[in-house]
Amino acid sequence: MHFYVDESGHTGPNLFDPAQPILYYGVLSSRVNLDAVALERVKRVRKKLGVQRLHAAELGNGRLVDLIPDVLPLVKQFDIRFNVYRVAKPDHAIICFFDQVFDQGLNPAITWTGYWTPLRYVLLIKVASLFDEELAKSAWRARITPNDDIALPIMQQVCRVLRERVDVLPDARSRQLIGDALAWAEANPSEISYNVPSKRDILQITPNVVGFQSVMHGIADRLGTTGARASRIVVDQQSQFNKAQRTLAEFYRNARGFKSSLGPGMPLVDHTHTPDVPIEFSSSTDSCGLELVDIHLWVFKRAMEGVELPPELEALVYAHMRRGKTDDISIKAIENRWTKWFNKLPELEEMSSEQVERGKEILRIDEERRLKAVIGTLQTEMPGKIS
């Protein structure tokens, strides 16, 4: 199986560019090497359009329409599949904040179930509702600032402002848990490992690398579905993130075959079908597969953003209906995904009395542990401010 990967909406660590709020990755896959079998056709299209390469942003709607009669038949002929992965950049800042501050392995004021079960996503959605854009910017600025003397006071201020807003949450338990966790983090900023240790580590937490995780999981899913092996993974060449992408791909390759549970009800980490070939970087001048994925991504991005497309370009989107997949990293996507899961949970009346009592006992033990940590720390660090 051959894969061709391109991205759009790249702004690096700047997550708050209003013109590009979403990072897109597009992945084109086929059982054949498109760089070889599609080359002659792509050459004819280039010649017809009078260009050295097919670059959608340069061609625009009008000229892309002219190439669709040549490109569309390739989808069926070579069983091409196209997947799109998106990261909502402002949401990424909030998710990063939550993952650091509410990590139960670091912050004892959060319950075990509040981080290691799907209840984590309930708390994330509630914490996210307390943010505005300026506060999200502050949280992200602290996250990407290596200097503790600068980063940690900003993080503490974010926690302080969020605590002041906790009262708007409708249920008392959420107010208590979120308030306590924020208070503990504010009192113990150096225990959270909130900010990056160096500038070079900033790349590892950008949407580009986080989105590339989705790309690698999507490739593994495609290989698992087809039973095929990866022959090539060709990624668009660019200077800033290729090294970080290679590091991530090598980490996954070394973990091939590994399985692990993140916790009860949580997604399984499964590297069974992780590709065992190294990724390679190329420019579209050397890979017509990258030219084709660039065209697909440009068209799909506009379709997903609600931009009206000419019928010819809509036909390319329709050709992949029920064949391709999309995946989003955003607060809304998390809410939609996990609301369905919670709606399927049995009611208390459907559980045995033994199950209910055992559950209550587990919660009681964890709450005693949590309160001991909260009271012991906050009485010392922040007397009079315990939630």
C-alpha positions in Angstrom: 0.0 0.0 0.0 1.3 3.5 -0.9 0.4 6.6 1.0 0.9 10.3 0.1 0.6 12.9 2.8 0.1 16.7 2.6 -1.0 19.4 5.0 -2.8 22.8 4.8 -3.4 25.6 7.2 0.1 25.4 8.7 0.9 28.3 11.2 3.4 26.5 13.5 3.0 27.4 17.1 0.7 30.3 16.3 -2.7 28.8 17.1 -4.8 31.9 16.9 -4.5 33.1 13.3 -8.1 34.0 12.5 -7.5 33.3 8.8 -6.4 29.7 9.4 -8.1 28.3 12.6 -7.8 24.6 11.4 -4.8 22.5 10.4 -5.6 19.9 7.8 -3.8 16.7 6.8 -4.8 14.8 3.7 -3.8 11.2 3.0 -4.1 9.6 -0.4 -3.7 5.8 -0.4 -3.6 3.2 -3.2 -2.4 -0.3 -3.7 -0.2 0.9 -6.5 2.6 3.3 -6.7 0.9 6.4 -8.1 4.3 8.1 -8.7 4.9 5.4 -11.4 1.5 4.4 -12.8 -0.1 7.9 -12.8 2.9 9.8 -14.0 2.2 9.9 -17.7 -1.3 11.1 -17.2 -0.2 13.8 -14.8 2.4 14.9 -17.3 -0.3 15.3 -19.9 -2.4 17.4 -17.5 0.6 19.6 -16.7 1.2 20.1 -20.4 -2.5 20.8 -21.1 -2.5 23.5 -18.4 1.0 24.8 -19.2 2.4 24.3 -15.7 5.5 22.6 -14.3 3.5 21.0 -11.5 -0.1 20.7 -10.4 -0.5 23.0 -7.4 -4.2 23.6 -6.5 -3.6 27.0 -4.8 -2.0 28.3 -8.0 -4.6 26.8 -10.3 -7.7 27.9 -8.5 -11.3 26.8 -9.2 -11.3 27.6 -12.9 -8.3 25.6 -13.9 -8.9 22.8 -11.5 -12.2 22.2 -13.3 -10.2 21.5 -16.4 -8.1 18.7 -14.9 -11.0 16.8 -13.2 -11.8 14.7 -16.4 -8.2 13.4 -16.2 -8.0 13.0 -12.4 -11.4 11.6 -11.5 -11.0 8.3 -13.4 -7.8 7.6 -11.4 -9.9 7.2 -8.2 -11.7 4.2 -9.5 -8.9 2.8 -11.7 -6.4 2.6 -8.9 -8.9 2.3 -6.0 -7.6 5.6 -4.5 -8.9 6.5 -1.0 -8.6 9.9 0.6 -8.8 10.6 4.3 -8.8 14.0 6.0 -7.6 14.8 9.5 -8.2 18.2 11.2 -7.0 19.9 14.3 -8.9 22.9 15.6 -5.9 25.0 16.7 -7.5 27.2 19.5 -9.1 24.1 21.0 -5.7 22.4 20.9 -4.4 25.1 23.4 -7.2 24.3 25.8 -6.8 20.5 25.4 -3.0 20.9 26.2 -3.8 22.9 29.3 -6.2 20.2 30.5 -3.9 17.3 29.8 -1.1 19.0 31.9 -3.1 20.5 34.7 -5.6 17.7 35.2 -3.2 14.7 34.8 -4.1 12.6 37.9 -0.5 11.2 37.9 0.7 14.7 38.7 -2.2 16.5 40.3 -3.6 14.5 43.2 -6.6 16.8 43.5 -8.3 15.1 40.6 -10.0 11.8 41.0 -8.6 8.7 39.3 -11.8 8.3 37.3 -11.7 12.0 36.4 -8.6 11.3 34.2 -8.3 7.6 33.5 -11.9 7.0 32.3 -14.2 8.7 29.8 -15.2 11.1 32.7 -12.0 12.9 31.6 -13.8 14.2 28.5 -16.8 15.4 30.6 -14.4 17.5 32.7 -12.5 18.6 29.6 -15.7 19.9 28.0 -16.7 21.7 31.2 -13.2 23.3 31.7 -13.2 24.3 28.0 -16.5 26.2 28.6 -14.7 28.4 31.1 -12.2 29.7 28.6 -12.4 32.7 26.3 -9.9 33.3 23.5 -7.6 35.6 25.6 -7.3 33.1 28.4 -6.6 30.3 25.9 -3.9 32.4 24.4 -2.3 32.9 27.9 -2.5 29.1 28.6 -0.8 28.4 25.3 1.9 31.1 25.8 2.8 29.6 29.1 2.8 26.1 27.6 5.4 27.1 24.9 7.6 29.3 27.1 10.7 27.3 28.3 11.6 29.8 31.1 9.8 28.7 34.3 10.0 32.2 35.8 7.9 33.5 32.9 5.7 30.5 32.1 4.6 29.3 35.6 3.2 32.7 36.8 1.1 32.9 33.6 -0.2 29.3 34.2 -1.0 30.2 37.8 -3.0 33.3 36.6 -4.9 31.1 34.1 -5.8 28.7 36.9 -6.8 31.7 39.1 -9.1 33.2 36.5 -10.7 29.8 35.7 -11.4 29.2 39.5 -13.2 32.5 39.5 -15.4 31.2 36.7 -16.1 27.8 38.2 -19.3 28.9 39.8 -21.0 29.1 36.4 -20.9 25.3 36.1 -24.3 23.8 36.8 -23.4 20.9 39.1 -21.7 21.0 42.5 -19.4 18.0 41.9 -17.8 19.6 38.8 -17.3 22.8 40.6 -15.6 21.0 43.5 -13.4 18.8 41.3 -12.4 21.4 38.8 -11.9 24.1 41.5 -9.7 21.8 43.7 -7.6 20.7 40.7 -7.0 24.3 39.6 -6.2 25.4 43.1 -3.7 22.6 43.6 -2.0 23.4 40.3 -1.9 27.1 41.2 -0.3 26.3 44.5 2.1 23.7 43.0 3.0 25.0 39.6 6.4 23.3 39.5 4.8 19.9 40.1 2.7 20.0 36.9 5.5 20.0 34.3 3.3 22.5 32.4 5.7 24.2 30.0 8.2 22.8 27.5 11.8 22.4 28.7 13.4 24.0 25.6 12.5 25.8 22.4 13.1 22.7 20.3 10.4 20.9 22.2 7.8 23.3 21.1 7.5 21.5 17.7 6.5 18.3 19.5 3.3 19.8 20.9 2.1 21.8 17.9 -1.0 20.8 15.9 1.3 19.7 13.1 2.7 16.9 15.1 -0.5 16.1 17.0 -2.3 15.9 13.7 0.4 13.7 12.3 -0.4 11.2 15.1 -3.9 10.9 13.5 -2.3 10.4 10.1 -0.2 7.5 11.5 -3.2 5.9 13.2 -5.2 6.3 10.0 -2.6 4.6 8.0 -2.4 1.8 10.5 -6.2 1.5 10.4 -6.2 1.3 6.6 -3.5 -1.4 6.7 -5.5 -3.4 9.2 -8.7 -3.1 7.2 -7.1 -4.3 4.0 -4.6 -6.8 5.4 -1.9 -5.1 3.3 1.6 -4.0 4.1 2.9 -0.4 3.7 5.3 -0.1 0.7 5.9 3.7 0.9 4.7 6.7 3.0 5.6 9.9 1.1 5.3 13.1 3.1 5.4 16.6 1.6 8.8 18.1 2.2 9.1 21.2 4.3 11.8 22.3 6.6 10.1 23.0 9.9 8.3 19.8 10.9 9.7 16.9 8.9 12.2 16.0 11.6 9.5 15.9 14.3 7.3 13.9 11.9 10.1 11.4 11.3 10.8 11.1 15.1 7.1 10.3 15.7 6.9 7.8 12.9 10.0 6.0 14.2 8.5 5.9 17.7 5.4 4.3 16.3 7.4 1.9 14.2 9.4 0.8 17.2 6.2 0.2 19.1 4.7 -2.0 16.3 2.7 -4.9 17.9 2.3 -3.1 21.2 -1.2 -2.9 22.8 -2.2 -1.0 25.9 -5.3 0.2 27.7 -5.5 3.8 28.7 -8.1 2.9 31.3 -11.7 1.5 31.6 -13.8 2.6 28.7 -10.9 4.5 27.1 -9.5 3.9 23.6 -7.1 1.1 23.2 -3.6 2.0 22.2 -3.0 -0.5 19.4 0.1 -0.5 17.3 -0.5 -3.9 15.7 -0.8 -2.6 12.2 1.7 0.3 12.5 3.6 0.6 9.2 7.0 -1.0 9.3 8.6 1.2 6.6 10.3 4.6 7.3 8.5 7.6 6.0 10.2 9.5 3.2 10.1 13.2 2.3 9.7 14.5 -1.2 8.5 17.6 -3.0 5.6 17.6 -5.4 8.1 18.2 -8.2 9.4 14.7 -7.6 6.1 13.0 -6.7 2.9 13.1 -8.7 1.2 11.3 -5.8 1.8 14.5 -3.8 0.4 16.6 -6.6 -2.8 14.5 -6.5 -3.1 14.7 -2.7 -2.6 18.5 -2.9 -5.5 18.7 -5.3 -7.7 16.5 -3.2 -6.9 18.4 0.0 -7.6 21.8 -1.6 -11.0 20.7 -2.8 -12.0 18.9 0.3 -10.9 21.7 2.6 -13.2 24.1 0.8 -16.1 21.6 0.8 -15.7 21.1 4.5 -15.7 24.8 5.1 -18.9 25.2 3.2 -17.4 27.0 0.2 -19.6 26.5 -2.9 -17.7 24.4 -5.5 -18.3 24.0 -9.2 -20.1 20.7 -10.0 -16.9 19.3 -11.5 -15.0 19.7 -8.2 -18.0 18.4 -6.2 -17.8 15.3 -8.3 -14.3 14.6 -6.8 -15.8 14.9 -3.3 -18.7 12.6 -4.2 -16.3 10.0 -5.6 -14.9 9.5 -2.1 -18.2 9.4 -0.3 -18.4 6.3 2.0 -14.8 5.4 0.9 -12.7 8.0 2.8 -12.7 8.9 6.4 -12.4 12.1 8.4 -11.3 12.6 12.0 -11.2 15.9 14.0 -9.4 17.0 17.1 -11.7 19.6 18.6 -13.8 20.2 21.7 -17.0 19.8 19.6 -15.8 16.5 18.1 -14.8 15.1 21.5 -18.3 16.1 22.8 -20.1 14.4 19.9 -18.0 11.3 20.2 -18.3 10.7 23.9 -21.9 11.8 24.3 -22.8 8.8 22.2 -20.7 6.6 24.5 -22.3 7.9 27.7 -25.8 7.6 26.3 -25.2 3.8 26.0 -24.3 3.3 29.6 -26.7 1.3 31.7 -28.9 3.0 34.3 -28.3 2.4 37.9 -31.5 0.4 38.1 -30.0 -2.0 35.6 -27.0 -2.8 37.8 -26.9 -5.3 40.6 -26.8 -4.0 44.2 -23.3 -5.6 44.5 -22.0 -3.7 41.5 -23.4 -0.4 42.8 -21.9 -1.0 46.3 -18.5 -2.0 44.9 -18.5 1.1 42.7 -19.4 3.3 45.7 -16.6 1.8 47.7 -14.0 2.4 45.0 -15.1 6.0 44.7 -15.0 6.4 48.5 -11.4 5.2 48.7 -10.3 7.5 45.9 -12.1 10.5 47.4 -10.4 10.0 50.7 -7.1 9.9 48.9 -7.9 13.0 46.9 -9.2 15.0 49.9 -6.1 14.2 51.9 -3.9 15.5 49.2 -6.1 18.6 48.7 -6.3 19.5 52.3 -2.7 18.8 53.1 -1.3 20.8 50.3 -3.7 23.7 50.1 -3.7 24.4 53.9 0.0 24.9 53.6 0.2 26.7 50.4 -3.1 28.6 50.2 -4.7 28.8 53.7 -8.4 29.7 53.5 -8.7 28.9 49.8 -9.7 25.2 49.9 -12.8 24.6 47.7 
